């Protein structure tokens, strides 16, 4: 039986991916701050669900990860989903700081801990290669004026994964990385009072993510429309990008 750890599975993409894996017979450790939602999943799917309460912004969150690892023993997949984001045109300082704490500090805390676990685990060297995947965003492609901290932290996440991939090659650590970059997804992170272009259903996104993970993709941009959009963005010089003012959503 394959095993997975999903950091941030109380709702949205994390919940949907966990549901797919459980339906396929995986054993899944699900984490999040709202433990009651994780318990509902356990009641639905039974003993294959291992619920753990965790807050990635707190240093003791790695202690929870260690308890999960002790129970799962060299899991096949680590998926980091936890994240916050909002439009902050007014540049509220606390909103920016909270975004950095969760998306950057929290991700580094958990993913670096997992990386070191793999590095010291004889089971991975003897049996199989670990797979660490992180939900970043197409927003990390360029700086978005409506969401400064969100787009910056997503860029940071992608860069961090790239750096760890190189480090794993340098240190001969048996781990594969996947950078998952969705566009707008119909989840709680979006403002329900606003309209978003090319909005995707979370169920469809989760299916595409699971498919990409099975293919062990290094970078997974979801979906084809956003791949075209990102390709177009990259052609725009910064001197022009910084003067674009039509994005008022």
N, C-alpha and C positions, 0 to 999 in steps of 0.2 A: 504494500500500500504506500503510495506516495504521500508526502507530508509537505505542508506549506505554513508559513507564518505571514499573516497580513497585518501590517501596522496601520490601523485606521480602517476598521471594517464595520462601524456602526451604521453607516448609511452610504449612499452614493456608489461610486465606482468600486470601492473596497468591498462593500456588502455584496454587490452583484457578482464580482469575480469570485468571492468566497462561495456564493451560492452555486455557481457553475462548477467549481472544483468539487464541492461536496456532492453534487448530483452525479459527478463522474467517479465518485468513490474515493476521493482524497480524504486525508485526515488534516484538518485545518485549525491552526491556532489563530483566533481572531481577537484583536485588541482595539481599545478605544476608551474614551473617557466616560461614555454613557453605558455603564455595565448592563443596565436593564435591557438594552437593545441587543447586546451580545447574548444574554440569557435567552431571549426569544429565539434566536437562531439555534441555540443548543437544544431547546425544546422541540424545534421543528425538525432538526436533523439528527439529534441523538448524540451518542458518545463520540462521533467523529469530529464534533466541535469542541474546541478547548478555549473557553472565554477567559480573557485577562483584561483587567482594567489598567490603563496606562495613560500617562500624560507626557508626551515626548519633550515638553519644555522643562521638565524636572529632571535633575541629575539621577534620581533614584529609578528612573524609567529603565535604565540598563539592568538593574537588579531584577526587574520583572522579565526582561528579555532572557536573562540567565536562567530563570525558573522555567521559562518556556523551552529553552534549548535543552535543559536537563530532561524534560519530558519527551521532546520530539527526537533528540539525538540525530544530528546531521540532517536536517530537513532538506528537501529537494529545492524548495523555492522560498526566498524572502521577498516580499512585496511591500515597499514603503509607499503608502498612499496619503498619510496624514498631511494636511495642509489647510491653510486659510488664505483668503484673498478677497479683496473688495476694491471697488473703484474709490479712489481717494483724491479727487481733484482738488479738494480743499487742503490736502496734505496735513491731515491730522497726525500729529507726531506719534501718538499712542497706537494708532492703527498701523502705521509703518513699522514701529518697533515690535508689535505683536506678530506681524507677518514675518519679520526676520527671525524672531525667536522660534516660531513653529517651523517655517519652511527651510530655514538655513541651519540654525543652531540645533533644532530637534532632529533634522535629517542627518546632520553630521554625527551627532551623538549616537544615534541608533545604527547607522550604516557603518561607521568606523568600528563600532563594537562588533558588528556581525563579521566584518572583514577580518578582524583579529581573531575571532572565533574560528573562522574557516582556516586561517593561517596556522593555527595551533591544533587543529583537529586531524588526527590520523585517519579518521573514517573517510574524509574527503579524498585524501591522497590514495587510500586503498580501494575505495569503492566507486565514487562518482564525483563529478564536479558540482560545486555549489552554483546557484543562480540567484543573483541579487538584482532586483528590478525596482525602479523608482518612477513614480508618476510625476513628471515635470509638466511642461506645457509648451504649446507653440508660442505662448506669450514670452517665453525666454529667448525667442529669436531676435527680437528688437525691444528697445525700451518703449513701453507704452505710457504716454502721458497721463492717461486716466488711472493707471494702476502702477505707480512707480516701484514700490517695494515688491509687489507681487511679481512683476516681470523681471525685476532684478534678482529676486531669490530663485526664480525658476531657471534663469540663466546660470546662476551659481550652482544649482543642483546638477545641471547637465555638465558643467565644467568639472565639478567634483567627481562625477562618475567617470568622466574621461581620464582624469588624473589617477583614479583608483585602478582603472583598467590598465593603464601603463604601469602603475606600481605592482599590480598582480603579475605582470609579465616580468618585471625586474626581480621580484621576490619569489617567482615560481609558485604563486598561490593559485590553487585550482578553483577559480571562480570566473563565471561569465556574467557580464553586466548587460542590462537592457534599460535604455532610456526611453520611457513611454511618454509621448507628447500629444495629448488630446487637444482639441480646440474647445469651443463652448459645449459643455455637457449639461444636461438638465438635472442639476443636483442642488443641494441646499446652499452651496457656495455662491450661487448666482442670485442676484436681486430679482425677486418674482415680479416686481413692478416695472421692469425694463424688458425691452425686446433685444434679442441677440441674433445676429446673422448666423446661418448654417448651424443652428442649434441641434445637437444630437441627443438621442435617447440614451440613458445610462445603460440600459440592457444591451443595446447594440454595441456600444463602446466596450462593454465588458467582454462580449463574445469576440470582438476583434483583438482585444488585449490577450485573452487566453490563447487564441490562435497564434498570435505573434510570439508569445512566450514559448509555446510548443515548438515553434520554428527557431527559437533562440536568436531572435533578431537583436542586433546591437542597438539600433535606433528604430523606434516604431512611432511614426506620426499617423494620427488617426483623424480623419480618413483621407481619401484621395483628394478631396477638395482643399483640405488644409495643406496637403503636400504641395499643391499648385500655388496656394496662397503664400506659403513660406518661401517657395522658389522665387515668387515675384517680389516679396519683401526684400530678399537678399540682393536684388538688382538695383534697389533704390539707394542712391548715395546718402550718407548721413546728413549732408548739408541740406538735402531736400526733405528727408524723413523728419528732421527736427522742425520743419516749417509746416508740416501737415496739420491742419486744424479742423478737418471735416469730421473727425471722430468725436461725436458729442453724446454717445449713448449713456 
